[in-house]
Amino acid sequence: MEFLRWLLHNFGLFFGATFIMFFILMVRRLAVLYDFLRLVPGGEAATSLQVGEHKALAFLNDLFNRMRQVVAKGGRSVDPLIDAVWAELDCRISVHFAALNSYVNTLILVGFAGTIFGSIGAFNEMFTGLAQDREATKVFVAAWDSGLGTALYTSLGAAAIGGIFITIMFSRFFMTRAKRLETMVSLRIAEIVEQEDDHGTPST
C-alpha cells in the first residue's frame, strides 16, 4: 500500500496508474509464457534429437495425434496439419512476445511523455518563482512538486521496466527457450513422419 502511495505521489495520478496497468499486463503475459516454456530444456543444454512425448509439447498432442493418423493412412493433408502446428505455436507463444514488445515500446513512449509533461510543469514553476523573487530552495521544492519528480521518475521507470527487466527476462529465459521449443516441434514432426514412413514402407 505504501508503495502505491509513493508511486502515485512521484509519478502522478495518470502516469502512476498507467505504469501499474502496463506492469500488470506484462506480468500476465510473462506468467502465460512461463507456463508454456518452463518444461523446455535451458538454452545451455544440448538439444536431444529424440524428442518423443515430451511434456513441453503436451499442448500440441492433439495435432500430433491427428498428424500420426493421417500419415499412417497415407493422406495428403500432412502439410496443412504441419502448418496448423506452427499456427498453434504462434497463437500460444509468439503472440505473447509480440504483445510484450508492444507494451515495452508503449511504456517507453509513456515515460517520454511523462518527462515532457513533468518538465513543462517544473520549468513553469521555476520561471514563476524567479519572477516573484522567491528563495532558490523554495523554487526548487515547488518545481519538484510541480513536475520535476514526475519527469525523472517516469524516465527511470520506463528504463527499468522496459529496458532492463524485460530484456533480461527475454534473453536469459524466455527467448532461448522459445527457440528451443521451435526446434523440438520440428524434431517431433520429423519423428512422426519418419516413424510412419518406416512402418508403412513395404519390404523388398
C-alpha contacts under 8 A as a table, 3 or more apart, distances in Angstrom:
res1	aa1	res2	aa2	distance
1	M	4	L	5.20
1	M	5	R	6.43
2	E	5	R	5.08
2	E	6	W	6.16
3	F	6	W	5.02
3	F	7	L	5.99
4	L	7	L	4.97
4	L	8	L	6.06
5	R	8	L	5.27
5	R	9	H	5.97
6	W	9	H	5.10
6	W	10	N	6.06
7	L	10	N	5.40
7	L	11	F	5.61
7	L	12	G	7.53
7	L	16	G	5.82
8	L	11	F	5.29
8	L	12	G	5.02
8	L	13	L	5.21
8	L	15	F	7.84
8	L	16	G	4.91
8	L	17	A	7.20
9	H	12	G	5.50
9	H	13	L	7.25
10	N	16	G	7.88
10	N	149	G	5.86
10	N	150	T	5.57
10	N	153	Y	6.79
11	F	14	F	7.82
11	F	15	F	5.62
11	F	16	G	4.88
11	F	149	G	7.20
11	F	150	T	4.66
11	F	151	A	7.92
11	F	153	Y	6.18
11	F	154	T	6.23
12	G	15	F	5.53
12	G	16	G	5.47
12	G	150	T	6.34
13	L	16	G	5.26
13	L	17	A	6.00
14	F	17	A	5.36
14	F	18	T	6.15
15	F	18	T	4.89
15	F	19	F	6.08
15	F	110	V	7.58
15	F	114	G	6.78
15	F	154	T	7.47
16	G	19	F	5.23
16	G	20	I	6.26
17	A	20	I	5.10
17	A	21	M	6.13
18	T	21	M	5.11
18	T	22	F	6.21
19	F	22	F	5.21
19	F	23	F	5.99
19	F	107	L	7.41
20	I	23	F	5.08
20	I	24	I	6.21
21	M	24	I	5.25
21	M	25	L	6.28
22	F	25	L	5.02
22	F	26	M	6.12
22	F	103	Y	6.77
22	F	107	L	7.22
23	F	26	M	5.16
23	F	27	V	6.15
24	I	27	V	5.13
24	I	28	R	6.23
25	L	28	R	5.23
25	L	29	R	6.41
26	M	29	R	5.15
26	M	30	L	6.07
26	M	100	L	6.25
26	M	103	Y	7.15
27	V	30	L	5.00
27	V	31	A	6.02
28	R	31	A	5.12
28	R	32	V	6.39
29	R	32	V	5.19
29	R	33	L	6.27
29	R	96	H	5.97
29	R	99	A	7.87
29	R	100	L	7.07
30	L	33	L	5.07
30	L	34	Y	6.01
30	L	96	H	7.93
31	A	34	Y	5.02
31	A	35	D	6.31
32	V	35	D	5.23
32	V	36	F	6.64
33	L	36	F	5.25
33	L	37	L	6.01
33	L	93	I	6.61
33	L	96	H	7.11
33	L	174	F	7.36
34	Y	37	L	5.11
34	Y	38	R	5.37
34	Y	174	F	7.53
35	D	38	R	5.84
36	F	39	L	7.19
36	F	56	A	6.94
36	F	93	I	7.66
37	L	40	V	5.27
37	L	56	A	6.99
37	L	174	F	7.06
37	L	177	R	6.22
37	L	178	A	6.75
37	L	181	L	7.66
38	R	41	P	7.99
38	R	56	A	7.83
39	L	55	K	6.74
39	L	56	A	5.08
40	V	56	A	5.60
40	V	177	R	6.03
40	V	180	R	7.13
40	V	181	L	6.44
41	P	45	A	6.55
41	P	177	R	6.93
41	P	180	R	7.48
42	G	45	A	5.60
42	G	173	F	7.62
42	G	176	T	7.32
42	G	177	R	6.08
42	G	180	R	7.93
43	G	46	A	7.75
43	G	176	T	5.43
43	G	177	R	6.12
43	G	180	R	6.90
47	T	180	R	7.85
48	S	51	V	6.38
49	L	187	L	6.83
50	Q	187	L	7.37
50	Q	188	R	7.86
50	Q	191	E	7.84
51	V	54	H	6.05
51	V	184	M	6.36
51	V	187	L	6.60
51	V	188	R	5.91
52	G	188	R	6.57
52	G	191	E	7.72
53	E	57	L	7.34
53	E	58	A	7.66
54	H	57	L	5.63
54	H	58	A	6.92
55	K	58	A	5.16
56	A	59	F	7.65
56	A	181	L	7.74
57	L	60	L	5.52
57	L	61	N	6.75
57	L	185	V	7.39
58	A	61	N	5.20
59	F	62	D	7.55
60	L	63	L	5.49
60	L	64	F	6.22
60	L	85	V	7.10
60	L	88	E	7.85
61	N	64	F	4.96
61	N	65	N	5.99
62	D	65	N	5.18
62	D	66	R	6.23
63	L	66	R	5.04
63	L	67	M	6.09
63	L	81	L	7.18
63	L	84	A	7.79
63	L	85	V	6.56
64	F	67	M	4.95
64	F	68	R	6.12
64	F	85	V	7.99
64	F	189	I	7.59
64	F	192	I	7.80
65	N	68	R	5.03
65	N	69	Q	6.32
66	R	69	Q	5.19
66	R	70	V	6.26
66	R	81	L	7.96
67	M	70	V	5.12
67	M	71	V	6.09
67	M	78	V	6.28
67	M	81	L	6.33
67	M	82	I	7.82
67	M	192	I	7.65
68	R	71	V	5.23
68	R	72	A	6.07
68	R	192	I	6.07
68	R	193	V	7.42
68	R	196	E	7.21
69	Q	72	A	5.11
69	Q	73	K	6.31
70	V	73	K	5.22
70	V	74	G	6.21
70	V	75	G	5.10
70	V	76	R	7.68
70	V	77	S	6.97
70	V	78	V	6.56
71	V	74	G	4.98
71	V	75	G	5.88
71	V	78	V	6.67
71	V	193	V	6.62
71	V	196	E	6.26
71	V	197	D	7.69
72	A	75	G	7.64
72	A	196	E	5.67
72	A	197	D	7.78
72	A	200	G	7.13
75	G	78	V	6.83
76	R	79	D	7.44
77	S	80	P	5.48
77	S	81	L	6.38
78	V	81	L	5.10
78	V	82	I	6.22
79	D	82	I	5.02
79	D	83	D	6.25
80	P	83	D	4.95
80	P	84	A	6.12
81	L	84	A	4.80
81	L	85	V	6.25
82	I	85	V	5.07
82	I	86	W	6.53
82	I	189	I	7.56
83	D	86	W	5.25
83	D	87	A	6.11
84	A	87	A	4.92
84	A	88	E	6.02
85	V	88	E	5.14
85	V	89	L	6.21
86	W	89	L	4.92
86	W	90	D	6.21
87	A	90	D	5.05
87	A	91	C	6.26
88	E	91	C	4.99
88	E	92	R	6.15
89	L	92	R	5.17
89	L	93	I	5.75
89	L	94	S	7.07
90	D	93	I	5.31
90	D	94	S	4.54
90	D	95	V	6.02
91	C	94	S	6.36
91	C	95	V	5.63
92	R	95	V	6.68
92	R	96	H	7.46
93	I	96	H	5.68
93	I	97	F	6.88
93	I	178	A	7.54
94	S	97	F	5.15
94	S	98	A	6.30
95	V	98	A	5.13
95	V	99	A	6.18
96	H	99	A	4.96
96	H	100	L	6.07
97	F	100	L	5.11
97	F	101	N	6.15
98	A	101	N	5.16
98	A	102	S	6.29
99	A	102	S	5.12
99	A	103	Y	6.16
100	L	103	Y	4.95
100	L	104	V	6.16
101	N	104	V	5.18
101	N	105	N	6.21
102	S	105	N	5.14
102	S	106	T	6.00
103	Y	106	T	5.15
103	Y	107	L	5.92
104	V	107	L	5.04
104	V	108	I	6.20
104	V	161	I	7.82
104	V	162	G	4.92
104	V	163	G	7.85
104	V	166	I	7.82
105	N	108	I	5.22
105	N	109	L	6.45
105	N	162	G	7.53
106	T	109	L	5.06
106	T	110	V	6.16
107	L	110	V	4.90
107	L	111	G	6.11
107	L	158	A	5.97
107	L	162	G	6.94
108	I	111	G	5.01
108	I	112	F	6.20
108	I	155	S	7.86
108	I	158	A	5.07
108	I	159	A	7.17
108	I	162	G	6.73
109	L	112	F	4.95
109	L	113	A	6.12
110	V	113	A	4.97
110	V	114	G	6.11
110	V	154	T	7.83
110	V	158	A	7.74
111	G	114	G	4.98
111	G	115	T	6.20
111	G	154	T	4.68
111	G	155	S	5.01
111	G	156	L	7.97
111	G	157	G	7.16
111	G	158	A	5.30
112	F	115	T	5.01
112	F	116	I	6.39
112	F	154	T	7.33
112	F	155	S	6.31
113	A	116	I	5.16
113	A	117	F	6.04
114	G	117	F	5.01
114	G	118	G	5.83
114	G	150	T	6.49
114	G	151	A	5.48
114	G	154	T	5.68
114	G	155	S	7.40
115	T	118	G	5.26
115	T	119	S	5.95
115	T	150	T	6.79
115	T	151	A	3.68
115	T	152	L	6.44
115	T	154	T	6.29
115	T	155	S	6.22
116	I	119	S	5.13
116	I	120	I	6.18
116	I	151	A	6.65
117	F	120	I	5.33
117	F	121	G	6.53
117	F	147	G	7.19
117	F	151	A	6.94
118	G	121	G	5.22
118	G	122	A	6.10
118	G	146	S	7.20
118	G	147	G	3.78
118	G	148	L	5.29
118	G	149	G	7.19
118	G	150	T	5.26
118	G	151	A	4.41
119	S	122	A	4.98
119	S	123	F	5.97
119	S	147	G	5.99
119	S	148	L	5.66
119	S	151	A	5.82
120	I	123	F	5.35
120	I	124	N	6.04
120	I	147	G	7.33
121	G	124	N	5.14
121	G	125	E	6.23
121	G	143	A	7.25
121	G	146	S	5.41
121	G	147	G	4.99
121	G	148	L	7.32
122	A	125	E	5.17
122	A	126	M	6.19
122	A	142	A	7.80
122	A	143	A	4.33
122	A	144	W	6.40
122	A	145	D	7.85
122	A	146	S	5.35
122	A	147	G	4.87
122	A	148	L	5.11
123	F	126	M	4.90
123	F	127	F	6.09
123	F	143	A	6.92
124	N	127	F	5.31
124	N	128	T	6.14
124	N	143	A	7.92
125	E	128	T	5.06
125	E	129	G	6.07
125	E	139	V	7.18
125	E	142	A	6.58
125	E	143	A	5.26
125	E	146	S	6.78
126	M	129	G	5.12
126	M	130	L	6.15
126	M	139	V	5.83
126	M	140	F	7.10
126	M	142	A	7.75
126	M	143	A	5.88
127	F	130	L	5.11
127	F	131	A	6.07
128	T	131	A	5.13
128	T	132	Q	6.31
129	G	132	Q	5.11
129	G	133	D	6.14
129	G	134	R	5.36
129	G	135	E	7.91
129	G	139	V	5.52
130	L	133	D	4.96
130	L	134	R	6.17
130	L	139	V	7.58
131	A	134	R	7.90
134	R	138	K	6.85
134	R	139	V	6.55
135	E	138	K	5.39
135	E	139	V	6.22
136	A	139	V	5.00
136	A	140	F	6.10
137	T	140	F	5.13
137	T	141	V	6.18
138	K	141	V	5.14
138	K	142	A	6.04
139	V	142	A	5.14
139	V	143	A	6.02
140	F	143	A	4.99
140	F	144	W	6.14
141	V	144	W	5.12
141	V	145	D	6.27
142	A	145	D	5.15
142	A	146	S	5.95
143	A	146	S	4.94
143	A	147	G	6.34
143	A	148	L	5.96
144	W	147	G	5.64
144	W	148	L	4.41
144	W	149	G	5.19
145	D	148	L	6.77
145	D	149	G	6.62
146	S	149	G	7.82
147	G	150	T	5.04
147	G	151	A	6.13
148	L	151	A	5.06
148	L	152	L	6.35
149	G	152	L	5.30
149	G	153	Y	5.95
150	T	153	Y	5.24
150	T	154	T	5.84
151	A	154	T	5.61
151	A	155	S	6.45
152	L	155	S	5.34
152	L	156	L	6.21
153	Y	156	L	4.96
153	Y	157	G	5.88
154	T	157	G	5.01
154	T	158	A	6.07
155	S	158	A	5.30
155	S	159	A	6.23
156	L	159	A	5.17
156	L	160	A	5.98
157	G	160	A	5.11
157	G	161	I	5.95
157	G	162	G	7.97
158	A	161	I	5.46
158	A	162	G	5.45
158	A	163	G	7.13
159	A	162	G	5.42
159	A	163	G	4.79
159	A	164	I	6.61
160	A	163	G	5.75
160	A	164	I	5.22
160	A	165	F	6.29
161	I	164	I	5.97
161	I	165	F	5.11
161	I	166	I	6.46
162	G	165	F	6.24
162	G	166	I	5.64
162	G	167	T	7.22
163	G	166	I	6.48
163	G	167	T	5.96
164	I	167	T	5.25
164	I	168	I	5.97
165	F	168	I	5.41
165	F	169	M	6.18
166	I	169	M	5.06
166	I	170	F	5.95
167	T	170	F	5.12
167	T	171	S	6.07
168	I	171	S	5.31
168	I	172	R	5.68
168	I	173	F	7.95
169	M	172	R	5.42
169	M	173	F	5.63
169	M	174	F	6.29
170	F	173	F	5.80
170	F	174	F	4.82
170	F	175	M	4.99
170	F	176	T	7.72
171	S	174	F	6.65
171	S	175	M	5.58
171	S	176	T	6.58
172	R	175	M	7.21
172	R	176	T	6.91
173	F	176	T	5.95
173	F	177	R	6.22
174	F	177	R	5.33
174	F	178	A	5.97
175	M	178	A	5.05
175	M	179	K	6.29
176	T	179	K	5.28
176	T	180	R	6.23
177	R	180	R	4.84
177	R	181	L	6.03
178	A	181	L	4.98
178	A	182	E	6.43
179	K	182	E	5.13
179	K	183	T	6.44
180	R	183	T	5.02
180	R	184	M	6.26
181	L	184	M	4.99
181	L	185	V	6.19
182	E	185	V	5.10
182	E	186	S	6.30
183	T	186	S	5.19
183	T	187	L	6.25
184	M	187	L	5.07
184	M	188	R	6.03
185	V	188	R	5.05
185	V	189	I	6.20
186	S	189	I	5.24
186	S	190	A	6.30
187	L	190	A	5.05
187	L	191	E	6.14
188	R	191	E	4.99
188	R	192	I	6.31
189	I	192	I	5.27
189	I	193	V	6.32
190	A	193	V	5.25
190	A	194	E	5.95
191	E	194	E	5.19
191	E	195	Q	5.85
192	I	195	Q	5.30
192	I	196	E	6.19
193	V	196	E	5.44
193	V	197	D	6.04
194	E	197	D	5.00
194	E	198	D	6.04
195	Q	198	D	5.16
195	Q	199	H	6.27
196	E	199	H	5.06
196	E	200	G	5.98
197	D	200	G	5.09
197	D	201	T	5.92
198	D	201	T	5.47
